[in-house]
Amino acid sequence: MLVKRAMSKNVVSVSVPGNREKVLDLMRKEDKAVLPVVKGDTKQLVGLITRSDLIVNPDEEQIAILMSTDLVTASPDDDVADVAKKMIDNNVRRVPVVDDNGNLVGIITSFDLVANALIKLESDDPVENFMITTVPTTWYKTPLNVAFETMKQFGLKSVLALNDSAKLVGILTETDFIEESEIISERSEHSSTVGTEGDKWSWDSTSVLYIEKNCLKFTDKLVEDVGTHKVEVVNSKTKASDCAKKMKTLNIEQIPVIGVEGDLIGLVRASDLIKALVD
């Protein structure tokens, strides 16, 4: 299958120059986690900006500085297996599609590859061959700010919620955290005392430095108030192609994996399943 048959052609993009608020408003309006960045009123691709870029750089306002310019791109006539390999090799989930002149014509994601290509590949490989087993979990009554830090430490886009019996009862994604947060400005005071050298009777002078910094502020809600409570799962022996079909039907990019006894043993993401296209 060629990229042009699997990619999204109606691409929502943002242009430079522009600011954080413009990006965030567009992401919320269009329900997008990533936006290609084009130059002015043209279709010339110059960067890519993600929700993660906004989160990890709360002090920065300009799109040109927030965006990534080290881009992995594809051509409409590339084979999807080649693009899958690019995603795996570069640890990315979304690849802008450009024409010979560098103009943006589409975008293809790991979910697109799973939903349009992998479901047609009757792979007998079980999900356990692709899942990750190091998964962030948190107690379902954990405050959002703590749960977010847990997710961030793992470098993933979701965290799984467990109840008092350590059973899976929910899942929170990066989108959930964004919707329950805002960027606020905090001012901190730092002082130091300096004496006059050579004069033991001199008054000490105090130097005060005020630092203003933007940070992510969450609501007072708990994980159980925000996360998805009806969690779809697959078991470790589910075929990769069947898992792909489930992802497409439910329009989700990740599914927790349970073992034969119903215990949580891992997480399989669209970015994991695309390995089946390469193998």
Stockholm file with secondary structure:
# STOCKHOLM 1.0

chainA/1-279         MLVKRAMSKNVVSVSVPGNREKVLDLMRKEDKAVLPVVKGDTKQLVGLITRSDLIVNPDEEQIAILMSTDLVTASPDDDVADVAKKMIDNNVRRVPVVDDNGNLVGIITSFDLVANALIKLESDDPVENFMITTVPTTWYKTPLNVAFETMKQFGLKSVLALNDSAKLVGILTETDFIEESEIISERSEHSSTVGTEGDKWSWDSTSVLYIEKNCLKFTDKLVEDVGTHKVEVVNSKTKASDCAKKMKTLNIEQIPVIGVEGDLIGLVRASDLIKALVD
#=GR chainA/1-279 SS CBHHHHSBSSCCCEEESCBHHHHHHHHHHHTCSEEEEEETTSCBEEEEEEHHHHHHCTTCCBHHHHSBCSCCCBCTTSBHHHHHHHHHHHTCSEEEEECTTSBEEEEEEHHHHHHHTGGGSCCCCBGGGTCBSCCCEEETTCBHHHHHHHHHHHTCSEEEEECTTSCEEEEEEHHHHHHTEEEEEEEEEEEEEECCTTCTTSCCEEEEEEEEEEEEEECSCBHHHHSBSSCCCEETTSBHHHHHHHHHHHTCSEEEEECTTSCEEEEEEHHHHTHHHHC
#=GC SS_cons         CBHHHHSBSSCCCEEESCBHHHHHHHHHHHTCSEEEEEETTSCBEEEEEEHHHHHHCTTCCBHHHHSBCSCCCBCTTSBHHHHHHHHHHHTCSEEEEECTTSBEEEEEEHHHHHHHTGGGSCCCCBGGGTCBSCCCEEETTCBHHHHHHHHHHHTCSEEEEECTTSCEEEEEEHHHHHHTEEEEEEEEEEEEEECCTTCTTSCCEEEEEEEEEEEEEECSCBHHHHSBSSCCCEETTSBHHHHHHHHHHHTCSEEEEECTTSCEEEEEEHHHHTHHHHC
//
